[in-house]
């Protein structure tokens, strides 16, 4: 078992949301005919329910996706992301809280869905079509959240009825692909650090910057996250995170009140960005 197989696993997060905006082909054609427009000039999509009725569920889905991306690293194009083993319990604990809230919101929406359906004819007028609305029994699947975890494939476990030389070539190819994916995952760590450092530099370099608390908290969150996401214990990444942590003030009030401190931290951020050249 290689280092990556022992220190990480693959995580998939599927968040499904029902989209209540549907194409009305009849109205679309009427509008095009009325205005003498071409067939590809546009279309009309109707909102089956009020935006406010589904807003909380869409926000909840966004929070789940954001947490998944924050605690994992890119891996492949099929949705799997690399989850460090030491982050697994935190991932599960924080996901459990978000999924519990998401389920509550889903149940609340299902409870009012019959009222929304009953109000739809008056709301949509002649655009109302009962076929546009899913049955209430379908809604749980329309607002589903699914998490799956699988081991990182190990090239040594490859088996096939091919010649030994061909099998070796395939194993070598698997190893090369995994190495490329892992290097990409680690570059993502450097990019995340570089992003918050750049934000600090650009913000504090201004004469009268607008300084929000997130300028500090986002940087603190990145430093904390890298203690878990730095799967290879890359010393340079550790060094950059330590430098970032050292330059951060206790709070934004200090920055707002002290122009010289802002200048000093902006210079420190620029110096750190210079050191990071070639790592992102």
C-alpha positions in Angstrom: 0.0 0.0 0.0 1.4 3.4 -1.0 1.4 6.6 1.0 -1.7 7.9 -0.7 -3.7 4.8 -0.2 -2.9 4.8 3.6 -3.5 8.5 4.1 -6.6 9.3 2.0 -9.8 7.9 0.4 -12.1 9.1 -2.4 -15.3 10.9 -1.6 -18.2 11.7 -3.8 -20.9 14.2 -2.9 -24.1 14.3 -5.0 -26.6 17.1 -4.1 -29.8 17.0 -6.1 -32.2 19.9 -6.2 -35.5 20.1 -8.0 -35.5 23.0 -10.5 -39.0 24.6 -10.5 -38.1 26.7 -13.6 -39.3 24.9 -16.7 -39.5 25.7 -20.4 -42.9 26.7 -21.7 -42.7 25.8 -25.4 -46.2 27.1 -26.2 -45.6 30.6 -24.7 -42.1 30.6 -26.2 -43.5 30.1 -29.7 -46.2 32.7 -29.1 -43.7 35.3 -28.2 -41.5 34.5 -31.2 -44.5 34.7 -33.5 -45.7 37.9 -32.0 -42.3 39.6 -32.4 -41.3 37.9 -35.7 -38.2 36.4 -34.0 -36.0 33.5 -35.1 -36.4 30.1 -33.6 -33.1 30.4 -31.7 -33.8 33.9 -30.4 -34.7 32.8 -26.9 -37.1 30.9 -24.8 -39.5 31.5 -21.9 -39.1 29.6 -18.6 -41.8 29.8 -16.0 -41.3 29.5 -12.3 -43.7 26.9 -11.0 -43.3 28.1 -7.4 -42.2 31.3 -5.8 -38.5 31.7 -5.5 -38.7 32.2 -1.7 -40.4 28.8 -1.3 -37.3 27.0 -2.4 -34.5 29.5 -1.6 -33.6 27.9 1.8 -33.2 24.4 0.2 -31.0 25.8 -2.6 -28.8 27.6 0.0 -28.6 24.4 2.0 -27.4 22.5 -1.0 -24.8 25.1 -1.7 -23.5 24.8 1.9 -23.1 21.1 1.5 -21.2 21.4 -1.7 -19.0 24.1 -0.3 -18.1 22.0 2.8 -17.3 19.0 0.5 -15.0 21.1 -1.6 -13.4 22.8 1.4 -12.4 19.5 3.1 -11.3 17.6 0.0 -8.9 18.0 -2.9 -9.4 17.6 -6.6 -8.8 14.1 -8.0 -10.6 13.2 -11.2 -13.2 14.4 -13.7 -15.9 12.0 -12.6 -16.7 13.7 -9.3 -14.4 11.9 -6.9 -12.3 14.1 -4.6 -9.4 13.2 -2.3 -10.4 13.1 1.4 -7.5 12.9 3.8 -8.0 10.1 6.4 -7.4 12.5 9.3 -10.1 14.8 8.0 -12.7 12.0 7.6 -14.3 12.3 11.1 -14.5 16.1 10.8 -16.0 15.7 7.4 -18.6 13.3 8.7 -19.4 15.4 11.8 -19.9 18.6 9.9 -21.8 17.0 7.0 -24.1 15.3 9.5 -25.1 18.8 10.9 -25.7 20.2 7.4 -27.6 17.1 6.2 -29.8 17.1 9.2 -30.8 20.8 8.5 -31.2 20.0 4.8 -33.6 17.1 5.6 -35.6 19.4 7.9 -35.9 22.0 5.2 -36.9 19.3 2.7 -39.7 18.1 5.0 -40.9 21.7 5.5 -41.1 22.1 1.7 -42.9 18.8 1.2 -45.4 19.9 3.9 -46.3 23.1 2.0 -46.1 21.6 -1.4 -49.8 20.8 -1.7 -50.6 24.5 -1.0 -48.1 25.6 -3.6 -49.7 23.2 -6.1 -53.1 24.4 -5.3 -52.1 28.0 -5.8 -50.3 27.3 -9.0 -53.3 27.7 -11.4 -54.0 31.2 -10.1 -50.3 32.1 -10.1 -49.5 30.8 -13.6 -52.8 31.5 -15.3 -53.1 29.9 -18.8 -49.4 28.7 -18.4 -50.5 26.2 -15.7 -49.9 22.6 -16.7 -50.2 20.0 -14.0 -47.7 17.8 -15.9 -45.0 20.2 -14.9 -45.3 19.4 -11.3 -43.8 16.2 -9.8 -45.9 14.1 -7.5 -45.3 14.8 -3.8 -43.9 11.3 -3.4 -41.1 12.1 -5.8 -39.9 15.1 -3.9 -37.5 13.3 -1.5 -35.5 12.0 -4.4 -35.6 15.5 -6.0 -33.8 16.9 -3.0 -31.4 14.1 -2.2 -27.9 14.2 -0.8 -25.7 11.2 -1.2 -22.2 10.6 0.1 -20.0 7.7 -1.1 -16.5 6.7 -0.1 -14.1 4.4 -1.9 -10.4 3.5 -1.4 -7.9 5.1 -3.7 -7.2 2.3 -6.3 -3.9 0.6 -5.8 -2.0 -0.3 -9.0 -0.6 -3.4 -7.2 -4.1 -4.9 -7.0 -4.5 -4.7 -10.8 -5.5 -8.1 -12.2 -6.2 -9.1 -15.8 -5.7 -12.0 -18.1 -2.9 -10.4 -20.1 0.7 -11.0 -20.6 3.0 -10.1 -17.7 4.7 -7.3 -19.8 1.3 -5.8 -20.7 0.2 -6.0 -17.1 3.3 -4.2 -16.0 2.7 -1.4 -18.6 -0.9 -1.0 -17.3 0.3 -0.8 -13.7 2.9 1.8 -14.6 0.2 3.8 -16.4 -2.1 3.6 -13.4 0.8 4.8 -11.1 1.7 7.6 -13.5 -2.0 8.8 -13.6 -2.3 8.6 -9.9 0.9 10.6 -9.4 -0.3 13.3 -11.8 -3.6 13.5 -9.9 -1.9 13.6 -6.6 0.4 16.4 -7.8 -2.6 18.3 -9.0 -4.3 17.9 -5.6 -1.2 19.3 -3.8 -1.0 22.2 -6.2 -4.6 23.0 -5.2 -3.4 23.3 -1.6 -0.8 25.9 -2.7 -3.4 27.7 -4.8 -5.7 28.0 -1.8 -3.0 29.5 0.3 -1.9 31.8 -2.5 -5.5 33.0 -3.0 -5.9 34.3 0.5 -2.4 35.8 0.6 -3.2 37.6 -2.7 -6.5 38.9 -1.2 -4.6 40.3 1.9 -2.0 42.0 -0.4 -4.6 43.6 -2.7 -6.8 44.7 0.1 -4.2 46.2 2.4 -2.3 47.9 -0.4 -5.2 50.3 -0.9 -5.2 53.8 0.6 -8.6 53.4 2.2 -9.4 49.7 2.1 -12.7 48.1 3.0 -11.7 45.5 5.5 -14.1 42.7 6.4 -13.7 40.1 9.1 -13.5 37.4 6.5 -10.1 38.8 5.4 -8.7 37.3 8.6 -11.1 34.4 9.2 -10.7 33.0 5.7 -6.9 33.0 6.1 -7.2 31.4 9.5 -9.5 28.7 8.1 -7.0 28.0 5.3 -4.1 27.6 7.7 -6.2 25.2 9.8 -7.4 23.2 6.8 -3.8 22.7 5.5 -2.8 20.9 8.6 -5.2 18.1 7.4 -5.1 18.6 3.6 -1.3 18.5 3.4 -1.3 14.7 2.9 2.3 14.5 1.8 3.5 16.7 4.7 5.1 19.0 2.2 7.6 21.2 4.1 7.2 24.1 1.8 3.4 24.2 2.2 3.9 24.0 6.0 6.4 26.9 5.8 4.1 29.1 3.7 1.2 28.4 6.1 3.3 29.3 9.1 4.3 32.5 7.4 0.7 33.3 6.7 -0.3 32.6 10.2 2.4 34.7 11.7 1.4 37.8 9.7 -2.3 37.7 10.7 -3.4 40.2 13.4 -5.8 39.2 16.1 -8.8 41.0 14.5 -9.7 43.5 11.8 -10.1 46.3 14.2 -6.4 46.5 14.6 -5.9 46.8 10.8 -8.6 49.5 10.4 -6.9 51.6 13.1 -3.3 51.3 12.0 -2.3 52.3 8.4 1.4 51.4 9.1 0.4 47.9 10.2 -1.6 47.5 7.0 1.4 48.5 5.0 3.7 46.1 6.8 1.3 43.1 6.4 0.8 44.0 2.7 4.6 43.9 2.3 4.8 40.6 4.2 2.1 39.2 1.9 3.9 40.3 -1.2 7.1 38.7 0.1 5.3 35.5 0.7 3.7 35.6 -2.8 7.2 35.9 -4.2 8.3 32.8 -2.4 5.3 30.9 -3.6 6.2 31.5 -7.3 6.5 28.2 -9.0 4.4 26.3 -6.5 1.0 27.2 -7.9 
